[in-house]
Amino acid sequence: MLAQQRQQTILERVRSNGGVRVADLVRELGVSDMTIRRDLEVLAERGLLEKVHGGATALGPGSTEEPGFTAKSARQQQEKEAIARRAAGLVRPGTAVALSAGTTTWALARHLIAVPELTVITNSIPVAEVFHRNPRADRTVVLTGGVRTPSDALVGPVAVAAIRRLHVDTLFLGVHGMSVRAGFTTPNLLESETDRELVTAAGRLVIPADHTKWNTVGISTIAELTEADVVISDAGLPEDARMELAERAGELIIAEGS
């Protein structure tokens, strides 16, 4: 394997797993420890990863970085599943709910398949597909139009116009990050505008967000922490985050089994 091919393989491992260990790469690629360390040095100098003791990690996300849906769906799967189960318990039959785009809301959709007489509003193609593949005669699903983003959200003026005259009991809002300073954020300006319209349409705002979202900040604020009626996270949420969210949001729920 040429050096360039080897470095590309290393970079793909870092991006998909969040980090790599030198020992694992030596075993996998069949080269020396020194060769791997030299590869990591080259990639670090190019600003593509960060070297750490014994390996390398992915760079922290920028405020406009927007990973694709497939990449995000592979992250924190156990935590998202626990959060989705807990969130589904907040949905009553015969109500209208909105699910914004996101991999946690996508997981939630699978838990709502059996809920009778549900009306679902969504700007997420994958969320709509979950319900399409599992039809019920007593369910109504409204998919907004709009421009498709890397995270498979439909956004922009068409989506905003579709949402503007709607009213739902509960919105489950997927977010890129949450912090005391910036609130709930997204890296996509058009998605932020569409999500704010969903917040306005909802009687109750529920944020299903795993612990990695804490202190991650996207370029645009969707809502302040105080606007959330419920935040559902997992056991990995740090203590300082729990204190801040418990104080500012209406209710903080830590999903069991995460």
Beta strands, then each sheet from edge to edge (+ up, - down):
strand 1: 19-21
strand 2: 50-52
strand 3: 55-57
strand 4: 96-99
strand 5: 119-122
strand 6: 140-143
strand 7: 147-148
strand 8: 154-155
strand 9: 168-172
strand 10: 177-179
strand 11: 183-186
strand 12: 202-208
strand 13: 220-223
strand 14: 230-233
strand 15: 252-254
sheet 1: 1+ 3- 2+
sheet 2: 6+ 5+ 4+ 9+ 12+ 14+ 15+
sheet 3: 7+ 8-
sheet 4: 10+ 11- 13+
end
